[in-house]
Amino acid sequence: MRLIFFPFFLIGVLSAAIVHANARDEIGGHIIATLDGETRLLPMLTSDIDVRIEGDMATVSIRQTFRNDALVPMQADYLFPLNQNAAVYGMEMVVGDEKISAVIREKAEAEARFEEAARDGKAAALLTQHRPNMFTQRIANLMPGLPVEVTLRYVQMVPKVEGQHELVIPLVVGPRYIGAPREDEVVLASDKGGAPVSGSGSWSLGPVPDHPPVFGIDLPDSFSAERVSLDLSLVSGLTLSDFGSATHPLEVETDEAGLTARFAEGRVLDNKDLVVRYTLGGAALEATSLAHQDERGGFLSLMVEPPALPDAAMIAPRELIFVIDTSGSMGGAPMAASRRFMDVALRDLRPGDYFRIIPFANAAQHFSPEATPATAQNIAAGRRFVAGLHTGGGTEIDTAIRAAFGTRQPDNTLRIVVFLSDGYIGDEAQVLRTINRQIGDARIYAFGVGNAVNRYLLDAMADEGRGYARYVPAGERASDVAETLAADLKTPLLTDITIDWGHLDVTSVVPARIPDLFAGQSLRVHARHGGTADTARIILRGRVQGRPAEMPVDLVLTGHEEPALPLIWARNRIAERSRDLAIGRDPQAANEEITRLGLEFSLQTRNTSFVAVSETRVNSTGTPASPANVALPIPADVPVAAFSGASTPEPQALFGLLIVALAALLGLRRRMV
């Protein structure tokens, strides 16, 4: 078993306490960590999220304010998530009265510039992408009494899910499990989804502490772990309804233009993702498009809605293979929701269907060695089998995938592999490689269960399998949501989709392989074109319940410009080339194109980084900045088993144990007052 840590996690068992809060600080008190007998204060953070939504396009800015309450300079490292579809196009840093716009550079050049600034005593900020949904912000020379403010900006489309638009803003990084390498394959650390999650540039290995940290309980009255605020506005020319969030209580105000929303509690603890859903009314169109033209050429985005046909059963029966994560991180609410999902899904199997059940943790188990006919007796046995499952161990998902595809498929069936997992693994690239090699004509439906699910992995699995991904938040409603999703295991309405672009000079279409279209959702196809045409007619082709179908679509390519569209196209192209890199498809060309697009469109990628350096020297003390991590919370409803020897947190998550314990203690103390 391989476990990932920052290098300085290896120096001893962590203990922590809270002491002496600054009375004028309403966000956080001092956090002291004891590392191998040495006492250090950790840098503090507040995050302010500003969201502007127009229809189904969102522009987001995240302002991160870092503060040093120690008496010596610090170098702060902050691990944080972003939406996996975010096109991060800008960053700026404010130190005192100085505002610095970050520049995009190739990663090695940006890191060298950052290190040089650190040695020169200048304030600097470096943004590094580890995976499409996981980043580190590094701050050099964070001085006592001189906060550093870093603002990130990104755009993304808001996808339609189950008939509603759904915007996800991740707030916390969950743990990741790295399994032992197989004997037939050696995977380099640099292949694991991009750069190592460490400022040192290499993966660090080490044991898990024998016992969790010990926490102090001297909590000052001004301490609060809630550090994230929200300012959201939504403008739409269509009828807007059903706006809300099942994850966070919101205070919503509406007017003629749209609405604004904030967290009802003002600030929240960043221990679960924010999910906002809303419905846009208006005429029901089967296809519509956005376009933009500039000196770089033309860009378009085609949205396709499902045809107005009932979701009838396909002629061929299905082989449903249920792959259930039973690792330690799935204990409690996630496993309860998974059992509920499985119970309903098994009850709703159709006559003529087949099924398999594969629970997995460190190893994969089997309900039966081959596909089982969906008879009443077999279904009852399957339900009893699921009811008896328990959690524990690591997350060897690659082994489970091999087991799912390792048996003969019954004749004349559609194979659908259903994954139930939080996706807490660190070797996403290996999972995608295995799926790519074995998927054949099967579909993959991925259901993420929990509050900080690895959406990048599960979305990518569904994309590789031409299926869809859905998410079940842990908590009171988890079992109800799971039941609803299980009762609606869709068959696709429109399959084998292709586009005849006619005379339009189109290049770099993403996705290159268009996924199936299901009821209640839409899909977007992005492309670059020659930029000379004003209009174009294209033909959308596919199969509806096995029968050929086609639909002409007229595109208007000039007039209403969408300046964010080139960024969104480039980000989607980068995502596709990153997946090519992960599965080993034309890796050199993919790597070069990722770098080129990142520099051309000024986008954060695995190969390019934003770096900002102050003009003035802020650290003239002669004392080098001490490395320290910003403390992170543990995702809500994730059991301690997820951070034990079975799996390990991402870097900095051990510090995160500190915030969660303190928040719990604070809540207890307040209730006792």
C-alpha positions as CSV (number, residue, x, y, z in Angstrom):
1,M,0.0,0.0,0.0
2,R,1.3,3.4,-0.9
3,L,0.3,6.5,1.1
4,I,0.7,10.1,0.0
5,F,2.0,12.9,2.3
6,F,3.6,16.2,2.2
7,P,7.3,15.7,3.2
8,F,6.9,17.5,6.5
9,F,4.1,15.2,7.4
10,L,6.7,12.5,8.0
11,I,8.5,14.3,10.9
12,G,6.1,13.2,13.6
13,V,2.7,12.9,15.1
14,L,0.6,16.0,14.9
15,S,-1.0,17.6,17.9
16,A,-2.9,20.9,17.9
17,A,-4.5,23.5,20.1
18,I,-6.3,26.8,19.9
19,V,-5.0,29.7,21.9
20,H,-5.3,33.5,22.2
21,A,-7.5,34.7,19.4
22,N,-7.2,38.2,18.0
23,A,-10.2,40.0,19.4
24,R,-10.8,42.1,16.2
25,D,-10.8,39.0,14.0
26,E,-14.2,37.6,13.4
27,I,-13.1,34.8,11.1
28,G,-10.6,32.7,13.0
29,G,-8.3,32.5,16.0
30,H,-4.8,31.4,16.1
31,I,-4.2,27.7,15.2
32,I,-1.0,26.2,16.7
33,A,0.4,22.9,15.4
34,T,3.0,21.0,17.3
35,L,5.3,19.2,14.8
36,D,8.0,16.9,16.3
37,G,8.1,19.1,19.4
38,E,8.2,22.4,17.5
39,T,5.3,24.8,17.9
40,R,4.1,26.7,14.8
41,L,1.2,28.9,14.0
42,L,-0.7,28.1,10.8
43,P,-1.7,30.7,8.3
44,M,-5.4,31.6,8.3
45,L,-7.7,32.0,5.4
46,T,-11.1,33.4,4.3
47,S,-12.7,32.7,0.9
48,D,-15.3,35.0,-0.7
49,I,-17.1,33.5,-3.7
50,D,-18.8,35.7,-6.3
51,V,-21.0,34.0,-8.9
52,R,-22.7,35.6,-11.9
53,I,-25.0,33.4,-13.9
54,E,-26.6,34.4,-17.2
55,G,-28.8,31.6,-18.4
56,D,-26.6,28.5,-18.4
57,M,-23.2,30.3,-18.3
58,A,-21.5,31.1,-15.0
59,T,-18.6,33.5,-14.3
60,V,-17.0,32.9,-10.9
61,S,-14.4,34.8,-8.9
62,I,-12.9,33.4,-5.7
63,R,-11.1,35.8,-3.4
64,Q,-8.7,34.1,-1.0
65,T,-7.3,36.2,1.9
66,F,-4.3,34.8,3.7
67,R,-3.2,36.1,7.0
68,N,-0.1,35.4,9.2
69,D,-0.6,35.8,13.0
70,A,2.9,34.5,13.8
71,L,5.9,36.7,14.5
72,V,8.0,35.3,11.6
73,P,7.5,35.2,7.8
74,M,5.6,32.2,6.3
75,Q,5.2,30.4,3.1
76,A,1.6,29.3,3.0
77,D,0.3,26.3,1.0
78,Y,-3.5,26.0,0.4
79,L,-4.9,22.9,-1.2
80,F,-8.4,23.5,-2.6
81,P,-10.9,22.3,-5.3
82,L,-12.5,23.9,-8.3
83,N,-15.2,22.6,-10.6
84,Q,-13.6,20.2,-13.0
85,N,-15.0,22.1,-15.9
86,A,-13.8,25.5,-14.8
87,A,-11.8,27.5,-17.3
88,V,-9.5,29.5,-15.0
89,Y,-8.5,32.5,-17.0
90,G,-7.2,35.1,-14.5
91,M,-5.5,35.7,-11.2
92,E,-4.5,38.8,-9.3
93,M,-2.7,39.4,-6.0
94,V,-3.0,42.3,-3.7
95,V,-0.3,43.0,-1.0
96,G,-0.9,46.2,0.9
97,D,-1.5,49.0,-1.7
98,E,0.1,47.0,-4.5
99,K,-2.1,45.1,-7.0
100,I,-0.4,42.6,-9.3
101,S,-2.0,40.8,-12.3
102,A,-0.7,37.3,-12.6
103,V,0.8,36.0,-15.9
104,I,0.5,32.5,-17.4
105,R,3.7,30.7,-17.9
106,E,4.8,27.1,-18.5
107,K,4.8,25.4,-15.2
108,A,8.5,25.0,-14.7
109,E,9.1,28.7,-15.6
110,A,6.4,29.8,-13.2
111,E,7.7,27.7,-10.3
112,A,11.3,29.1,-10.9
113,R,9.9,32.7,-10.9
114,F,8.1,32.0,-7.7
115,E,11.1,30.5,-6.0
116,E,13.3,33.4,-7.1
117,A,10.8,35.9,-5.6
118,A,10.7,33.9,-2.4
119,R,14.5,34.1,-2.1
120,D,14.4,37.9,-2.9
121,G,12.0,38.5,0.0
122,K,9.1,39.5,-2.4
123,A,5.5,38.5,-2.0
124,A,4.5,36.0,-4.6
125,A,1.6,33.7,-5.5
126,L,1.7,30.5,-7.6
127,L,-1.3,28.5,-8.7
128,T,-0.6,24.8,-9.5
129,Q,-3.1,22.3,-10.9
130,H,-2.7,18.7,-9.8
131,R,-5.9,17.4,-11.4
132,P,-8.7,19.3,-13.2
133,N,-10.5,19.7,-9.9
134,M,-7.6,20.1,-7.5
135,F,-5.2,23.0,-7.1
136,T,-2.6,24.4,-4.7
137,Q,-2.2,28.1,-4.0
138,R,1.3,28.9,-2.7
139,I,2.1,32.3,-1.1
140,A,5.7,33.3,-0.6
141,N,6.7,35.7,2.2
142,L,3.4,36.0,4.0
143,M,4.4,38.6,6.5
144,P,3.0,39.2,10.0
145,G,0.3,41.9,9.9
146,L,0.4,42.1,6.0
147,P,-2.5,40.0,4.5
148,V,-2.2,38.7,1.0
149,E,-5.3,38.6,-1.2
150,V,-5.5,36.4,-4.3
151,T,-8.5,36.4,-6.6
152,L,-9.1,33.6,-9.2
153,R,-11.5,34.0,-12.1
154,Y,-13.1,31.3,-14.2
155,V,-16.1,30.6,-16.5
156,Q,-18.1,27.4,-17.1
157,M,-21.3,26.2,-18.7
158,V,-24.0,25.1,-16.2
159,P,-25.2,21.6,-17.3
160,K,-28.7,20.4,-17.3
161,V,-29.3,17.5,-14.9
162,E,-32.7,15.8,-14.5
163,G,-34.5,18.7,-16.1
164,Q,-32.8,21.4,-14.0
165,H,-29.6,23.4,-14.4
166,E,-27.1,22.4,-11.7
167,L,-24.1,24.5,-10.7
168,V,-21.5,22.8,-8.4
169,I,-18.9,24.9,-6.5
170,P,-16.6,22.5,-4.7
171,L,-15.5,23.7,-1.3
172,V,-13.3,20.8,0.1
173,V,-10.9,18.2,-1.2
174,G,-11.7,14.6,0.0
175,P,-9.1,12.0,0.8
176,R,-7.6,9.9,-1.9
177,Y,-6.5,6.3,-1.7
178,I,-3.4,5.1,-3.7
179,G,-3.3,1.3,-4.1
180,A,-0.3,-0.9,-4.6
181,P,1.1,-1.1,-8.2
182,R,0.3,-4.2,-10.2
183,E,3.1,-6.5,-11.1
184,D,2.4,-6.1,-14.8
185,E,2.6,-2.3,-14.8
186,V,4.7,0.4,-13.3
187,V,3.1,3.8,-13.1
188,L,5.3,6.8,-12.5
189,A,4.3,9.4,-9.9
190,S,4.2,12.1,-12.6
191,D,1.5,10.1,-14.5
192,K,-0.9,10.3,-11.6
193,G,-3.3,13.0,-13.0
194,G,-0.5,15.6,-13.4
195,A,1.9,17.1,-11.0
196,P,2.6,15.6,-7.6
197,V,0.5,17.2,-4.8
198,S,3.6,18.6,-3.1
199,G,5.6,21.7,-3.4
200,S,8.7,19.5,-3.5
201,G,7.9,18.1,-6.9
202,S,7.8,14.4,-5.9
203,W,5.4,12.1,-4.2
204,S,6.3,11.4,-0.6
205,L,5.7,8.0,1.1
206,G,5.3,7.3,4.7
207,P,3.2,5.6,7.4
208,V,0.0,6.8,8.9
209,P,0.3,8.0,12.5
210,D,-0.7,5.3,15.0
211,H,-3.3,7.6,16.5
212,P,-5.2,10.7,15.5
213,P,-4.1,14.2,16.6
214,V,-4.8,15.4,20.1
215,F,-6.8,18.6,20.2
216,G,-6.9,21.4,22.8
217,I,-10.2,22.8,24.0
218,D,-9.2,26.3,25.0
219,L,-11.5,28.0,22.6
220,P,-11.7,31.8,22.6
221,D,-15.1,33.3,22.2
222,S,-14.1,35.0,18.9
223,F,-13.0,31.8,17.2
224,S,-15.1,30.5,14.2
225,A,-14.2,27.9,11.7
226,E,-16.8,29.3,9.2
227,R,-14.7,31.1,6.6
228,V,-16.5,31.0,3.2
229,S,-19.0,33.6,2.0
230,L,-21.2,33.6,-1.1
231,D,-22.5,36.4,-3.3
232,L,-24.5,35.0,-6.2
233,S,-26.7,36.7,-8.9
234,L,-28.7,35.1,-11.7
235,V,-30.0,36.9,-14.7
236,S,-32.2,35.3,-17.2
237,G,-34.5,36.4,-20.0
238,L,-36.5,33.2,-19.5
239,T,-38.9,32.3,-16.7
240,L,-36.8,31.3,-13.6
241,S,-38.1,28.9,-11.0
242,D,-37.2,26.3,-8.4
243,F,-34.0,28.1,-7.4
244,G,-32.4,26.6,-4.3
245,S,-29.7,24.5,-2.7
246,A,-30.1,21.2,-0.9
247,T,-26.6,21.4,0.5
248,H,-26.6,24.9,2.1
249,P,-29.5,27.1,3.4
250,L,-29.6,30.3,1.2
251,E,-31.0,33.7,1.7
252,V,-32.6,34.6,-1.7
253,E,-34.0,37.9,-3.0
254,T,-35.7,38.2,-6.3
255,D,-36.5,41.2,-8.6
256,E,-37.5,41.7,-12.2
257,A,-33.9,41.0,-13.5
258,G,-33.5,37.7,-11.7
259,L,-32.3,37.0,-8.1
260,T,-29.4,37.3,-5.7
261,A,-28.4,34.7,-3.0
262,R,-26.1,34.4,0.0
263,F,-25.5,31.8,2.6
264,A,-28.2,32.2,5.2
265,E,-25.6,31.9,8.0
266,G,-23.3,34.5,6.4
267,R,-20.2,32.3,6.3
268,V,-20.0,28.6,6.3
269,L,-17.5,25.9,7.1
270,D,-16.0,24.6,3.8
271,N,-16.6,20.9,4.5
272,K,-19.1,20.1,1.7
273,D,-19.7,21.2,-1.9
274,L,-22.2,23.9,-2.7
275,V,-24.8,22.6,-5.2
276,V,-27.3,25.1,-6.7
277,R,-30.2,24.1,-8.9
278,Y,-32.7,26.1,-10.9
279,T,-35.2,25.7,-13.8
280,L,-35.3,27.9,-16.9
281,G,-38.6,28.1,-18.7
282,G,-39.4,29.2,-22.2
283,A,-39.9,27.6,-25.5
284,A,-38.7,24.0,-25.6
285,L,-36.0,23.8,-28.3
286,E,-34.4,20.6,-29.5
287,A,-31.2,22.4,-30.4
288,T,-29.7,25.8,-30.0
289,S,-26.3,27.4,-30.4
290,L,-24.0,30.1,-29.1
291,A,-21.2,31.7,-31.2
292,H,-18.3,34.0,-31.1
293,Q,-15.8,35.3,-33.7
294,D,-12.6,37.3,-33.2
295,E,-9.0,37.4,-34.6
296,R,-8.5,33.8,-33.6
297,G,-11.4,32.6,-35.8
298,G,-14.8,31.3,-34.9
299,F,-16.1,29.3,-31.9
300,L,-19.5,27.7,-31.4
301,S,-21.4,25.8,-28.8
302,L,-24.3,23.6,-29.8
303,M,-26.8,22.5,-27.1
304,V,-28.9,19.4,-27.9
305,E,-32.0,18.5,-26.0
306,P,-33.5,15.0,-26.0
307,P,-36.3,14.3,-28.5
308,A,-39.9,14.6,-27.2
309,L,-40.4,10.9,-27.0
310,P,-41.2,8.7,-23.9
311,D,-38.3,6.9,-22.2
312,A,-39.6,3.5,-23.3
313,A,-37.7,0.3,-22.6
314,M,-35.3,-0.6,-25.3
315,I,-36.0,-3.8,-27.3
316,A,-32.9,-5.6,-26.0
317,P,-32.8,-6.6,-22.3
318,R,-30.1,-5.2,-20.1
319,E,-27.2,-6.7,-18.1
320,L,-26.8,-4.4,-15.1
321,I,-23.5,-4.7,-13.3
322,F,-23.6,-3.0,-9.9
323,V,-20.1,-2.1,-8.6
324,I,-20.4,-0.9,-5.0
325,D,-17.6,0.9,-3.1
326,T,-17.4,-0.6,0.5
327,S,-14.1,1.1,1.5
328,G,-13.7,2.8,4.9
329,S,-14.7,6.2,3.5
330,M,-18.1,4.9,2.6
331,G,-19.1,4.1,6.2
332,G,-22.2,5.6,7.7
333,A,-24.5,7.7,5.6
334,P,-22.9,7.0,2.2
335,M,-23.2,3.2,2.7
336,A,-26.8,3.6,3.9
337,A,-27.6,5.5,0.8
338,S,-25.9,2.9,-1.4
339,R,-27.9,0.1,0.2
340,R,-31.1,2.0,-0.4
341,F,-30.1,2.6,-4.0
342,M,-29.4,-1.0,-4.6
343,D,-32.6,-2.2,-2.9
344,V,-34.7,-0.1,-5.2
345,A,-32.6,-0.8,-8.4
346,L,-32.9,-4.6,-7.8
347,R,-36.6,-4.4,-7.2
348,D,-37.1,-2.5,-10.4
349,L,-35.3,-4.9,-12.7
350,R,-37.3,-5.8,-15.8
351,P,-38.2,-9.3,-16.9
352,G,-35.4,-10.5,-19.2
353,D,-32.8,-8.4,-17.5
354,Y,-29.6,-9.9,-16.0
355,F,-27.6,-8.5,-13.0
356,R,-24.3,-8.9,-11.2
357,I,-23.3,-7.3,-7.8
358,I,-19.6,-6.6,-7.1
359,P,-18.7,-5.0,-3.8
360,F,-15.1,-3.8,-3.6
361,A,-12.6,-2.4,-1.1
362,N,-9.1,-3.8,-1.0
363,A,-10.4,-6.6,-3.2
364,A,-13.5,-7.3,-5.3
365,Q,-16.2,-9.7,-4.1
366,H,-19.0,-11.3,-6.2
367,F,-22.6,-12.1,-5.6
368,S,-22.4,-14.7,-8.3
369,P,-19.6,-15.7,-10.7
370,E,-21.6,-14.8,-13.8
371,A,-24.7,-12.8,-14.9
372,T,-27.8,-13.8,-13.0
373,P,-31.3,-13.7,-14.5
374,A,-33.6,-11.2,-12.9
375,T,-36.1,-13.7,-11.5
376,A,-38.0,-12.9,-8.2
377,Q,-35.9,-15.5,-6.3
378,N,-32.6,-14.1,-7.6
379,I,-33.6,-10.5,-6.9
380,A,-34.5,-11.4,-3.3
381,A,-31.2,-13.1,-2.8
382,G,-29.4,-10.1,-4.2
383,R,-31.2,-7.8,-1.9
384,R,-30.2,-9.9,1.1
385,F,-26.6,-9.9,-0.1
386,V,-26.5,-6.1,-0.3
387,A,-28.1,-5.7,3.2
388,G,-25.2,-7.7,4.6
389,L,-22.4,-5.5,3.2
390,H,-20.1,-3.7,5.6
391,T,-17.4,-1.1,5.0
392,G,-13.6,-1.0,5.6
393,G,-10.3,-1.0,3.8
394,G,-9.0,0.8,0.8
395,T,-10.5,1.8,-2.6
396,E,-9.0,-0.6,-5.2
397,I,-11.4,0.6,-7.9
398,D,-9.2,-0.6,-10.8
399,T,-9.6,-4.2,-9.5
400,A,-13.4,-3.7,-9.4
401,I,-13.5,-2.5,-13.0
402,R,-11.5,-5.5,-14.2
403,A,-14.0,-7.7,-12.4
404,A,-17.0,-5.9,-13.9
405,F,-15.8,-6.6,-17.5
406,G,-14.3,-10.0,-16.7
407,T,-17.3,-12.2,-17.5
408,R,-19.2,-13.1,-20.6
409,Q,-22.0,-10.8,-21.5
410,P,-25.4,-12.5,-22.1
411,D,-26.4,-12.5,-25.7
412,N,-28.6,-9.7,-27.1
413,T,-28.2,-7.5,-24.0
414,L,-27.1,-3.9,-23.4
415,R,-24.3,-4.0,-20.8
416,I,-24.7,-1.2,-18.2
417,V,-22.1,-0.9,-15.5
418,V,-23.4,1.1,-12.5
419,F,-20.7,2.5,-10.1
420,L,-21.6,3.6,-6.6
421,S,-18.6,5.4,-5.0
422,D,-17.2,8.6,-3.5
423,G,-14.3,8.3,-5.9
424,Y,-11.7,8.8,-3.1
425,I,-8.7,7.5,-5.0
426,G,-5.6,9.2,-6.3
427,D,-4.8,7.2,-9.4
428,E,-7.6,8.3,-11.7
429,A,-5.4,7.9,-14.8
430,Q,-5.1,4.1,-14.2
431,V,-8.9,3.8,-13.8
432,L,-9.5,5.6,-17.1
433,R,-6.9,3.5,-18.9
434,T,-8.6,0.3,-17.7
435,I,-12.0,1.5,-18.8
436,N,-10.8,2.6,-22.2
437,R,-9.2,-0.8,-22.8
438,Q,-12.2,-2.9,-21.7
439,I,-15.4,-0.8,-22.2
440,G,-16.4,-2.1,-25.7
441,D,-20.0,-1.2,-26.3
442,A,-21.0,-1.1,-22.6
443,R,-22.4,2.0,-20.9
444,I,-21.2,3.4,-17.6
445,Y,-23.5,5.1,-15.1
446,A,-21.6,6.7,-12.2
447,F,-23.3,7.6,-8.9
448,G,-21.2,9.6,-6.5
449,V,-22.3,9.3,-2.8
450,G,-21.0,11.8,-0.3
451,N,-20.3,15.5,0.3
452,A,-16.9,15.9,-1.4
453,V,-17.1,13.4,-4.2
454,N,-14.3,13.1,-6.7
455,R,-16.5,14.5,-9.5
456,Y,-13.6,14.7,-12.0
457,L,-13.1,10.9,-11.8
458,L,-16.8,9.9,-11.9
459,D,-17.7,12.3,-14.7
460,A,-14.7,11.0,-16.7
461,M,-15.8,7.4,-16.1
462,A,-19.3,8.3,-17.4
463,D,-17.9,10.1,-20.4
464,E,-15.7,7.1,-21.3
465,G,-18.8,4.9,-21.0
466,R,-21.2,7.2,-22.9
467,G,-23.4,7.3,-19.9
468,Y,-24.0,9.8,-17.2
469,A,-23.0,10.7,-13.6
470,R,-25.3,11.7,-10.8
471,Y,-24.6,12.6,-7.2
472,V,-26.2,11.8,-3.8
473,P,-25.2,14.1,-1.0
474,A,-24.7,12.5,2.4
475,G,-27.1,13.6,5.1
476,E,-30.7,13.3,5.9
477,R,-32.0,13.2,2.3
478,A,-29.3,10.9,1.0
479,S,-31.4,7.7,1.1
480,D,-34.4,9.5,-0.5
481,V,-32.3,10.9,-3.3
482,A,-30.7,7.5,-3.8
483,E,-34.1,5.8,-4.1
484,T,-35.3,8.4,-6.7
485,L,-32.2,7.9,-8.8
486,A,-32.3,4.1,-8.6
487,A,-35.9,4.0,-9.7
488,D,-35.0,6.0,-12.8
489,L,-32.0,4.0,-14.2
490,K,-32.5,5.4,-17.7
491,T,-31.8,3.8,-21.1
492,P,-30.6,6.4,-23.6
493,L,-33.1,8.2,-25.8
494,L,-30.7,9.1,-28.5
495,T,-27.6,7.0,-29.2
496,D,-24.7,6.9,-31.7
497,I,-24.9,10.6,-32.2
498,T,-22.9,12.2,-35.1
499,I,-23.0,15.7,-36.7
500,D,-22.7,16.4,-40.4
501,W,-21.2,19.9,-40.4
502,G,-22.0,20.5,-44.1
503,H,-19.9,23.3,-45.6
504,L,-18.8,24.7,-42.3
505,D,-15.1,24.5,-41.8
506,V,-15.0,22.9,-38.4
507,T,-12.0,21.7,-36.4
508,S,-11.3,20.3,-32.9
509,V,-14.8,19.2,-32.0
510,V,-15.3,18.4,-28.3
511,P,-16.3,15.9,-27.2
512,A,-14.8,14.0,-30.1
513,R,-17.1,11.0,-29.4
514,I,-20.5,12.4,-28.6
515,P,-22.2,10.7,-25.6
516,D,-25.7,9.3,-25.6
517,L,-28.5,11.6,-24.7
518,F,-30.8,10.8,-21.8
519,A,-34.2,12.2,-20.7
520,G,-33.9,15.2,-18.4
521,Q,-30.5,16.3,-19.6
522,S,-28.9,18.1,-22.5
523,L,-25.4,17.8,-24.0
524,R,-23.1,20.5,-25.4
525,V,-20.8,20.2,-28.4
526,H,-18.1,22.8,-28.7
527,A,-16.1,23.5,-31.9
528,R,-13.7,25.8,-33.6
529,H,-14.4,26.9,-37.1
530,G,-12.9,29.0,-39.9
531,G,-14.7,32.2,-38.8
532,T,-15.9,33.4,-42.2
533,A,-19.5,32.1,-42.4
534,D,-22.5,34.1,-41.0
535,T,-24.9,31.1,-41.0
536,A,-24.7,27.3,-41.5
537,R,-27.0,24.3,-41.6
538,I,-25.8,21.1,-40.0
539,I,-27.5,17.7,-39.6
540,L,-27.7,16.0,-36.3
541,R,-27.9,12.2,-36.7
542,G,-28.5,9.4,-34.2
543,R,-30.6,6.4,-33.3
544,V,-33.9,6.6,-31.4
545,Q,-34.8,3.2,-29.9
546,G,-32.5,1.6,-32.4
547,R,-34.1,3.4,-35.4
548,P,-32.1,6.0,-37.5
549,A,-33.2,9.6,-36.9
550,E,-31.9,13.0,-38.0
551,M,-32.6,16.7,-37.3
552,P,-31.4,19.8,-39.3
553,V,-30.1,22.7,-37.2
554,D,-29.6,26.2,-38.5
555,L,-26.7,28.0,-36.8
556,V,-26.3,31.8,-36.6
557,L,-22.6,32.5,-36.2
558,T,-22.5,36.3,-36.1
559,G,-24.4,38.9,-34.2
560,H,-24.7,38.0,-30.5
561,E,-21.2,37.5,-29.3
562,E,-20.2,35.3,-26.3
563,P,-16.6,36.4,-25.3
564,A,-16.3,33.5,-22.8
565,L,-16.9,30.9,-25.5
566,P,-13.3,30.6,-26.7
567,L,-12.2,30.0,-23.1
568,I,-14.9,27.3,-22.7
569,W,-14.0,25.6,-25.9
570,A,-10.3,25.7,-25.0
571,R,-10.9,24.3,-21.5
572,N,-13.0,21.4,-22.9
573,R,-10.3,20.7,-25.5
574,I,-7.7,20.7,-22.8
575,A,-9.9,18.3,-20.7
576,E,-10.2,15.9,-23.6
577,R,-6.5,16.0,-24.4
578,S,-5.7,15.5,-20.7
579,R,-7.9,12.3,-20.8
580,D,-6.0,11.2,-23.9
581,L,-2.8,11.7,-21.8
582,A,-4.2,9.7,-18.9
583,I,-5.1,6.7,-21.0
584,G,-1.9,6.8,-23.1
585,R,-3.4,8.0,-26.4
586,D,-0.9,10.0,-28.4
587,P,0.7,11.4,-25.2
588,Q,3.4,13.6,-26.7
589,A,1.0,15.4,-29.0
590,A,-1.6,15.7,-26.2
591,N,1.0,17.2,-23.8
592,E,2.2,19.7,-26.4
593,E,-1.4,20.8,-27.3
594,I,-2.3,21.2,-23.6
595,T,0.7,23.5,-23.1
596,R,0.0,25.5,-26.3
597,L,-3.7,26.0,-25.5
598,G,-2.9,27.1,-21.9
599,L,-0.5,29.8,-23.2
600,E,-2.6,30.9,-26.1
601,F,-5.8,31.3,-24.1
602,S,-4.2,32.2,-20.8
603,L,-5.7,29.2,-19.0
604,Q,-4.5,27.3,-16.0
605,T,-3.6,23.7,-16.9
606,R,-1.5,20.8,-15.7
607,N,1.4,22.3,-17.8
608,T,0.8,26.0,-17.2
609,S,0.6,28.1,-14.1
610,F,-0.4,31.6,-13.0
611,V,2.3,33.4,-11.1
612,A,2.2,36.9,-9.5
613,V,5.3,38.7,-8.0
614,S,5.3,42.0,-6.1
615,E,7.6,44.8,-7.2
616,T,8.5,45.6,-3.6
617,R,10.5,43.5,-1.1
618,V,8.2,42.7,1.8
619,N,10.6,40.5,3.8
620,S,13.7,42.4,4.8
621,T,14.1,40.5,8.1
622,G,16.7,38.1,6.7
623,T,14.6,35.3,8.1
624,P,13.5,32.7,5.5
625,A,9.8,32.1,5.3
626,S,8.7,29.0,7.2
627,P,6.6,26.5,5.2
628,A,3.1,26.0,6.6
629,N,-0.2,24.6,5.3
630,V,-3.5,26.3,5.6
631,A,-5.7,24.0,7.7
632,L,-8.5,22.2,5.9
633,P,-11.7,20.6,7.1
634,I,-12.6,17.0,6.7
635,P,-15.6,16.6,4.4
636,A,-18.9,16.3,6.2
637,D,-20.1,12.8,7.0
638,V,-16.8,11.2,6.0
639,P,-15.8,8.7,8.7
640,V,-12.4,8.7,10.4
641,A,-11.8,5.3,8.6
642,A,-11.2,7.4,5.5
643,F,-8.1,8.8,7.1
644,S,-6.7,5.6,8.6
645,G,-4.3,3.0,7.3
646,A,-6.9,2.0,4.7
647,S,-6.8,5.3,2.9
648,T,-5.0,8.6,3.4
649,P,-6.0,12.2,3.1
650,E,-4.7,14.5,0.4
651,P,-1.8,16.7,1.6
652,Q,-2.9,19.0,4.3
653,A,-5.9,17.0,5.4
654,L,-4.3,15.9,8.6
655,F,-4.2,19.6,9.4
656,G,-7.8,19.5,8.4
657,L,-8.6,17.1,11.3
658,L,-7.8,20.1,13.5
659,I,-10.4,22.4,12.1
660,V,-13.2,19.8,12.2
661,A,-12.5,18.8,15.8
662,L,-12.3,22.4,16.9
663,A,-15.5,23.2,15.1
664,A,-17.2,20.3,16.8
665,L,-15.8,21.4,20.2
666,L,-16.9,25.0,19.5
667,G,-20.4,23.9,18.8
668,L,-20.5,21.8,21.9
669,R,-19.2,24.7,24.0
670,R,-21.8,27.1,22.5
671,R,-24.6,24.7,23.3
672,M,-23.4,24.4,26.9
673,V,-23.3,28.2,27.4
